Amino acid sequence: MSYCFFSCTFRYSKNSYEKLFIVSIIFFFSVVASCYSSEGISFSYLKKDLLGSWEYVSSKVYDIEGNIVREGVEESPDHCKLLIITFDEETIKYFKYNGKDTEGNCLVLSKKVKYDLRNDCIYILDSEGELDLEERVVIKELSADTLSFYRRLVDPSISNGVALQGIELKLKKVK
């Protein structure tokens, strides 16, 4: 019997359990360090760099082993934009376009949440203003015109028999 963890195979034995435990701990702390580090291990971004509107460009979907299972650009069949995310100092506004009404206008679903930026992680704040540690994304790239982030799903989602664990979105700054 074997266990696959990021393309590494371990045979179950006393030493393998120790190796698996050590690899799991290293993985856990590397994820935590990327969001909690104050000693230069991770990038530290400023809210001013996020301010403004960002439009969907492309996405990557990952399985539970970290393999890309889907990559590309989703097109809107009705020529509406797919997703725009707007940051101000305290809130994130999501605008998801969902078809057209009878007059041909794009239908918009929107959501507004409070957030905080810590190093390279964006956290959603709960109703009491506390960080929701399960609702965070890790910034992979942030420049004047590109924002890319990764969100790990708390519980894998099954699609066509594949357990999906995370998604990476690439956005461009709306001028």
C-alpha positions in Angstrom: 0.0 0.0 0.0 1.4 3.5 -0.8 0.5 7.1 -0.2 1.1 9.7 -2.8 1.9 13.2 -1.6 3.0 15.7 -4.3 4.3 12.9 -6.6 6.3 11.2 -3.8 5.5 7.6 -3.1 6.1 6.1 0.4 5.7 2.5 1.4 4.0 2.1 4.8 6.5 1.1 7.4 7.7 2.6 10.7 10.3 4.7 8.9 7.8 5.6 6.1 5.3 6.9 8.7 8.1 9.1 10.1 9.0 10.3 6.7 5.4 11.0 5.9 5.0 12.9 9.2 8.1 15.0 8.5 7.0 15.8 5.0 3.5 16.7 6.2 4.9 19.0 8.9 7.3 20.7 6.4 4.3 21.2 4.0 2.1 22.6 6.8 4.7 25.0 8.0 5.6 26.1 4.4 2.0 27.0 3.9 1.7 28.8 7.2 5.0 30.6 6.8 3.9 31.9 3.4 1.0 33.7 5.2 2.5 34.5 8.6 6.1 35.2 8.0 7.5 38.5 9.1 11.2 37.4 8.6 11.3 37.8 4.8 10.3 34.3 3.9 7.3 35.5 1.9 6.5 38.6 -0.1 4.9 41.4 1.7 2.4 43.4 -0.3 0.6 46.7 0.5 -3.1 47.3 0.2 -2.4 50.3 -2.1 -1.0 47.8 -4.6 -4.4 46.0 -4.7 -6.6 49.0 -5.0 -8.8 49.2 -8.0 -10.6 46.8 -10.3 -9.2 43.5 -11.7 -10.7 41.5 -14.5 -10.5 37.8 -15.0 -7.9 36.6 -17.6 -7.3 32.9 -17.0 -7.4 30.1 -14.4 -5.8 26.8 -13.3 -7.5 24.1 -11.3 -5.5 21.7 -9.2 -6.2 18.3 -7.8 -5.4 17.1 -4.3 -1.9 16.1 -5.3 -1.1 19.6 -6.7 -1.4 18.6 -10.4 -3.0 21.0 -12.8 -6.2 19.3 -14.1 -7.6 22.2 -16.1 -6.0 25.3 -17.4 -7.2 28.0 -19.7 -9.4 30.9 -20.4 -13.2 30.6 -19.9 -15.2 32.6 -22.4 -18.6 34.1 -21.7 -21.1 32.8 -24.3 -23.1 36.0 -24.1 -20.1 38.4 -24.4 -20.5 39.6 -20.8 -17.4 39.8 -18.6 -16.9 36.8 -16.4 -15.6 38.3 -13.2 -14.3 41.6 -11.9 -12.9 42.0 -8.4 -12.6 45.5 -6.9 -10.5 46.3 -3.9 -10.7 49.4 -1.7 -8.9 49.9 1.6 -11.4 47.8 3.6 -13.6 45.8 1.2 -13.5 43.5 -1.8 -16.4 43.6 -4.2 -16.9 40.6 -6.5 -18.9 41.1 -9.7 -19.8 37.8 -11.4 -21.6 38.2 -14.7 -24.4 35.6 -15.2 -26.0 35.8 -18.6 -28.3 38.5 -20.0 -31.8 39.7 -19.1 -34.7 40.0 -21.7 -33.4 43.4 -22.8 -29.9 42.1 -23.5 -28.2 43.7 -20.5 -25.6 41.6 -18.6 -26.9 40.2 -15.3 -24.5 40.9 -12.4 -24.3 38.9 -9.2 -22.3 40.8 -6.6 -20.9 40.2 -3.2 -19.1 42.6 -0.8 -16.8 41.4 2.0 -14.3 43.0 4.4 -10.7 41.8 4.1 -7.2 42.2 5.5 -3.9 41.8 3.8 -1.1 40.0 5.7 2.2 39.6 3.9 1.1 37.6 0.8 -2.3 36.5 2.0 -5.7 38.1 1.6 -8.0 37.1 4.4 -11.8 37.5 4.5 -13.0 39.0 7.8 -15.9 37.3 9.7 -18.9 39.3 11.1 -16.9 40.3 14.2 -14.0 41.6 12.1 -11.7 38.6 12.9 -9.6 36.8 10.3 -11.4 33.8 8.9 -8.4 31.5 8.5 -10.2 29.2 6.1 -11.1 32.1 3.8 -7.8 33.2 2.5 -6.0 33.4 -0.8 -2.2 33.5 -1.4 -1.0 36.1 -3.8 1.3 34.5 -6.4 2.0 37.6 -8.4 1.1 41.3 -8.0 2.4 44.0 -10.4 0.9 47.2 -11.7 -1.2 45.3 -14.3 -1.3 41.7 -13.1 -2.8 39.9 -10.0 -2.6 36.2 -9.6 -3.7 34.3 -6.5 -4.2 30.8 -5.3 -7.1 29.6 -3.2 -7.0 26.1 -1.5 -10.5 24.6 -1.0 -11.1 23.5 2.6 -12.9 20.4 1.4 -12.0 19.0 -2.0 -14.7 19.2 -4.7 -15.3 16.2 -6.9 -15.7 16.8 -10.6 -15.7 13.9 -13.1 -14.3 11.6 -10.5 -11.3 13.9 -9.8 -10.9 15.6 -6.3 -10.2 19.3 -6.9 -8.3 21.0 -4.2 -7.4 24.5 -5.4 -7.7 27.2 -8.0 -5.4 29.9 -9.3 -6.9 32.9 -11.0 -5.0 35.5 -13.1 -6.5 38.9 -13.4 -5.5 42.1 -15.2 -5.9 45.6 -13.9 -8.9 47.5 -15.5 -7.6 50.8 -16.8 
